[in-house]
Amino acid sequence: MPDSALPVDYQHLFRSLPESFLLMAPDSTVLDNTDSHVAVSLKSREEAVGKTIFEAYPTSGTSGVNAIQESHDYVRQHLEPHTMPLIRYDLAGPDGQLEEFYWQATHYPILDAQGQLQYILQRTQNVTEQLRMAKAAAEAQAKLAEEQSRTLFILESLPVFIWTTLPTGEADYFNPRWLAFTGRNLAEELGEQWTADLHPDDQARVQTTWQQCVATGESFQAEYRLRRADGEYRWLLSRAEPRRADDGTITMWVGGATDIHDQKLMVQELLDTNEQQASLSEQAYQNYQLAQQQRQTLYSLLMQAPACIGIVRGPQHRFEFVNEGLAELVNHTELVGRTTEEAFPELRGQGILEALDQVYATGESYHGRELLIRLDTGAGQLRDAYFNCLYQRFDESGQAAGITIYAYEVTELVDTRRKLKELLSQ
């Protein structure tokens, strides 16, 4: 070292370290600590030096004392660092009230030239914020799971029959509730086959009304009797609305039907006996309002559900139905009629298109969890997004017909967990 070099004040250097360190003798007597430790402990250096750590910084209960003693014993025995389990040590806040804090303490052996234990150095880290973030992340994940479960429960529990048709009016989909009611499989109901279950007295009227609506694009509404799987005919109230492209052309029809058999019989009984006319009018109005409310509820659930829902058809995966969540991914650009590759060209090489091909070819559903997908932001740039998704094939006439897509974004959850992991690793 050059003669002009100044001597180093190692005690000043130690006390100025930007972390909380406490230097102790092998018997746990406090010898010195950093200024950061003084600030955190809210106790002057003079009050602590010369006392054991248990006297200088008493903890509530015996568990904290035992944990520190066991850590010191480990360092003395093995001459290796030891990290204690998290401990709670509350401190007074600006208002004088105690605040809850959690700490991570590690004890390091400092050996002399002969390899004997000379000092025990304690490093203390405040991990309260990391624990709070972990708790917040867990609560957010639980809330997300609950919302997903609630949405699926509502969609599966609504007492509504759902069906869709091509622009020309031929049926191409019936939901499981409809199929369970009729006792038929989907292939037996497609096209105009479903009309075979209409009551003979209702067939001509319903088909004429439906064909007129398809021709004019007006909303469809009809009451008719449909044969149940056990052979009984039940009255249904059915409504359908056309879905239109930007140029006004109809791309599909979406319909919903409600079983109003019991209400219908009640109304008929009142009409036959000519009694309680006021009640009849009110009941009929309530039935109509109920059907309206159920139809609107179902439409809102499907279109505004906090998930991406779509139906693609054929080996090219051409979109037939897209809800608001899926449309938002492309800034509401029209997707119906386009293939998935045309609608999302950025997916090439990301495995998504290949997964759809695999599902369509094998019929085996695809479940993706926290799947990384790079999406076009619309400005020529890609953003990283994570999705949980489910792809399921549906068949027609025993052949693969298309795939239903259900996905929801979990990017915020993944980012939160990553940030938490980075904080905990510091």
VENRA-V594696 format. One record per residue. RES is the residue in three letters. SS is DSSP state (a for helix, b for strand, c for the rest). PHI is phi in whole degrees, 0 to 359 (999 if undefined). BURIAL is 1 if it has 9 or more other C-alpha atoms within 8 Angstrom, else 0. Layout:
RES&SS&PHI&BURIAL + RES&SS&PHI&BURIAL
This chain:
MET&c&999&0 + PRO&c&300&0 + ASP&c&298&0 + SER&c&281&0 + ALA&c&293&0 + LEU&c&277&0 + PRO&c&295&0 + VAL&c&269&0 + ASP&c&272&0 + TYR&a&292&0 + GLN&a&293&0 + HIS&a&296&0 + LEU&a&298&0 + PHE&a&299&1 + ARG&a&293&1 + SER&c&268&1 + LEU&c&303&1 + PRO&c&281&0 + GLU&c&237&1 + SER&b&271&1 + PHE&b&240&1 + LEU&b&231&1 + LEU&b&261&1 + MET&b&230&1 + ALA&c&285&1 + PRO&c&302&1 + ASP&c&269&0 + SER&c&77&1 + THR&b&281&1 + VAL&b&288&1 + LEU&b&253&1 + ASP&b&191&1 + ASN&b&206&1 + THR&c&280&1 + ASP&a&299&1 + SER&a&297&1 + HIS&a&293&1 + VAL&a&300&1 + ALA&a&295&0 + VAL&a&288&0 + SER&a&284&0 + LEU&c&58&0 + LYS&c&223&0 + SER&c&294&0 + ARG&a&297&1 + GLU&a&295&0 + GLU&a&287&0 + ALA&a&257&1 + VAL&c&298&1 + GLY&c&95&0 + LYS&c&252&1 + THR&b&290&1 + ILE&a&300&1 + PHE&a&286&1 + GLU&a&280&0 + ALA&a&286&1 + TYR&c&229&0 + PRO&c&295&0 + THR&c&248&1 + SER&c&281&0 + GLY&c&82&0 + THR&c&265&0 + SER&a&296&0 + GLY&a&295&1 + VAL&a&298&1 + ASN&a&298&0 + ALA&a&296&1 + ILE&a&292&1 + GLN&a&299&0 + GLU&a&295&0 + SER&a&293&1 + HIS&a&297&1 + ASP&a&298&0 + TYR&a&297&1 + VAL&a&297&1 + ARG&a&295&1 + GLN&a&283&0 + HIS&a&258&0 + LEU&c&55&1 + GLU&c&229&0 + PRO&c&297&1 + HIS&b&219&1 + THR&b&260&1 + MET&c&280&1 + PRO&c&298&0 + LEU&c&302&0 + ILE&b&235&1 + ARG&b&261&0 + TYR&c&219&1 + ASP&c&280&1 + LEU&b&233&1 + ALA&b&284&1 + GLY&c&274&0 + PRO&c&302&0 + ASP&c&271&0 + GLY&c&88&0 + GLN&c&275&0 + LEU&b&290&0 + GLU&b&245&0 + GLU&c&281&0 + PHE&c&227&1 + TYR&b&237&1 + TRP&b&228&1 + GLN&b&245&1 + ALA&b&243&1 + THR&b&235&1 + HIS&b&253&1 + TYR&b&245&1 + PRO&b&278&1 + ILE&b&249&1 + LEU&b&260&1 + ASP&c&273&0 + ALA&c&297&0 + GLN&c&269&0 + GLY&c&81&0 + GLN&c&267&0 + LEU&b&294&1 + GLN&b&254&1 + TYR&b&219&1 + ILE&b&243&1 + LEU&b&254&1 + GLN&b&258&1 + ARG&b&251&1 + THR&b&245&1 + GLN&b&237&1 + ASN&b&278&1 + VAL&c&250&1 + THR&a&300&1 + GLU&a&294&0 + GLN&a&298&1 + LEU&a&295&0 + ARG&a&296&0 + MET&a&294&1 + ALA&a&297&1 + LYS&a&296&0 + ALA&a&296&0 + ALA&a&295&1 + ALA&a&296&0 + GLU&a&294&0 + ALA&a&295&1 + GLN&a&293&1 + ALA&a&296&0 + LYS&a&294&0 + LEU&a&297&0 + ALA&a&296&0 + GLU&a&294&0 + GLU&a&296&0 + GLN&a&295&0 + SER&a&298&0 + ARG&a&295&0 + THR&a&297&1 + LEU&a&296&0 + PHE&a&297&0 + ILE&a&296&0 + LEU&a&297&1 + GLU&a&276&0 + SER&a&257&0 + LEU&c&300&0 + PRO&c&280&0 + VAL&c&227&1 + PHE&b&270&1 + ILE&b&246&1 + TRP&b&213&1 + THR&b&226&1 + THR&b&224&1 + LEU&c&288&1 + PRO&c&304&1 + THR&c&275&0 + GLY&c&102&1 + GLU&c&281&1 + ALA&b&293&1 + ASP&b&233&1 + TYR&b&199&1 + PHE&b&225&1 + ASN&c&284&1 + PRO&a&303&0 + ARG&a&295&1 + TRP&a&297&1 + LEU&a&296&1 + ALA&a&295&1 + PHE&a&292&0 + THR&a&278&1 + GLY&c&76&0 + ARG&c&247&1 + ASN&c&272&0 + LEU&a&299&1 + ALA&a&299&0 + GLU&a&279&0 + GLU&c&250&1 + LEU&c&292&1 + GLY&b&68&0 + GLU&c&250&0 + GLN&a&297&0 + TRP&a&297&1 + THR&a&293&0 + ALA&a&296&0 + ASP&a&270&0 + LEU&b&290&1 + HIS&c&299&1 + PRO&a&307&0 + ASP&a&285&0 + ASP&a&254&1 + GLN&a&301&1 + ALA&a&298&0 + ARG&a&299&0 + VAL&a&294&1 + GLN&a&294&0 + THR&a&295&0 + THR&a&298&1 + TRP&a&295&1 + GLN&a&296&1 + GLN&a&295&0 + CYS&a&295&1 + VAL&a&297&1 + ALA&a&288&0 + THR&a&262&0 + GLY&c&81&0 + GLU&c&280&0 + SER&c&298&1 + PHE&b&257&1 + GLN&b&211&0 + ALA&b&200&1 + GLU&b&253&0 + TYR&b&207&1 + ARG&b&261&1 + LEU&b&240&1 + ARG&b&285&1 + ARG&c&278&1 + ALA&c&301&1 + ASP&c&274&0 + GLY&c&97&0 + GLU&c&282&0 + TYR&b&270&1 + ARG&b&238&1 + TRP&b&283&1 + LEU&b&236&1 + LEU&b&255&1 + SER&b&240&1 + ARG&b&223&1 + ALA&b&214&1 + GLU&b&232&1 + PRO&b&278&1 + ARG&b&259&1 + ARG&b&247&1 + ALA&c&280&1 + ASP&c&301&0 + ASP&c&273&0 + GLY&c&92&0 + THR&c&288&0 + ILE&b&279&1 + THR&b&258&1 + MET&b&188&1 + TRP&b&241&1 + VAL&b&238&1 + GLY&b&233&1 + GLY&b&221&1 + ALA&b&229&1 + THR&b&237&1 + ASP&b&287&1 + ILE&c&243&1 + HIS&a&303&1 + ASP&a&297&0 + GLN&a&295&1 + LYS&a&297&1 + LEU&a&296&0 + MET&a&295&0 + VAL&a&298&1 + GLN&a&297&0 + GLU&a&297&0 + LEU&a&295&1 + LEU&a&293&1 + ASP&a&297&0 + THR&a&268&0 + ASN&c&56&0 + GLU&c&243&0 + GLN&c&52&0 + GLN&a&297&1 + ALA&a&296&0 + SER&a&295&0 + LEU&a&300&1 + SER&a&297&0 + GLU&a&294&0 + GLN&a&296&1 + ALA&a&299&1 + TYR&a&294&0 + GLN&a&296&0 + ASN&a&299&1 + TYR&a&297&0 + GLN&a&297&0 + LEU&a&297&0 + ALA&a&298&1 + GLN&a&299&0 + GLN&a&295&0 + GLN&a&294&1 + ARG&a&298&1 + GLN&a&293&0 + THR&a&297&0 + LEU&a&296&1 + TYR&a&300&0 + SER&a&296&1 + LEU&a&297&1 + LEU&a&290&1 + MET&a&281&1 + GLN&a&246&1 + ALA&c&302&1 + PRO&c&285&0 + ALA&c&201&1 + CYS&b&259&1 + ILE&b&239&1 + GLY&b&205&1 + ILE&b&233&1 + VAL&b&242&1 + ARG&b&233&1 + GLY&c&81&1 + PRO&c&294&0 + GLN&c&271&0 + HIS&c&59&1 + ARG&b&272&1 + PHE&b&293&1 + GLU&b&246&1 + PHE&b&217&0 + VAL&b&218&1 + ASN&c&269&1 + GLU&a&299&1 + GLY&a&300&1 + LEU&a&287&1 + ALA&a&296&1 + GLU&a&295&0 + LEU&c&297&0 + VAL&c&241&1 + ASN&c&54&0 + HIS&c&64&0 + THR&c&293&0 + GLU&c&298&0 + LEU&c&253&1 + VAL&c&300&1 + GLY&c&96&0 + ARG&c&260&1 + THR&b&282&1 + THR&a&298&1 + GLU&a&289&1 + GLU&a&290&0 + ALA&a&285&0 + PHE&c&229&1 + PRO&a&297&0 + GLU&a&291&0 + LEU&a&282&1 + ARG&c&302&1 + GLY&c&83&0 + GLN&c&263&0 + GLY&c&91&0 + ILE&a&288&1 + LEU&a&298&1 + GLU&a&294&0 + ALA&a&295&1 + LEU&a&297&1 + ASP&a&300&1 + GLN&a&294&1 + VAL&a&297&1 + TYR&a&294&1 + ALA&a&283&0 + THR&a&257&0 + GLY&c&81&1 + GLU&c&274&1 + SER&c&297&1 + TYR&b&246&1 + HIS&b&246&0 + GLY&b&247&1 + ARG&b&240&0 + GLU&b&51&1 + LEU&b&280&1 + LEU&b&281&0 + ILE&b&230&1 + ARG&b&264&1 + LEU&b&249&1 + ASP&b&287&1 + THR&c&282&1 + GLY&c&98&0 + ALA&c&250&0 + GLY&c&82&0 + GLN&c&243&0 + LEU&b&254&0 + ARG&b&241&0 + ASP&b&277&0 + ALA&b&223&1 + TYR&b&245&1 + PHE&b&227&1 + ASN&b&262&1 + CYS&b&218&1 + LEU&b&221&1 + TYR&b&247&1 + GLN&b&229&1 + ARG&b&277&1 + PHE&b&239&1 + ASP&b&249&1 + GLU&b&223&1 + SER&c&54&0 + GLY&c&78&0 + GLN&b&239&0 + ALA&b&300&1 + ALA&b&243&1 + GLY&b&183&1 + ILE&b&222&1 + THR&b&265&1 + ILE&b&244&1 + TYR&b&227&1 + ALA&b&212&1 + TYR&b&217&1 + GLU&b&278&1 + VAL&c&234&1 + THR&a&300&1 + GLU&a&299&0 + LEU&a&295&1 + VAL&a&296&1 + ASP&a&297&0 + THR&a&297&1 + ARG&a&294&1 + ARG&a&295&0 + LYS&a&297&0 + LEU&a&296&1 + LYS&a&297&0 + GLU&a&295&0 + LEU&a&294&0 + LEU&a&291&0 + SER&a&276&0 + GLN&c&286&0
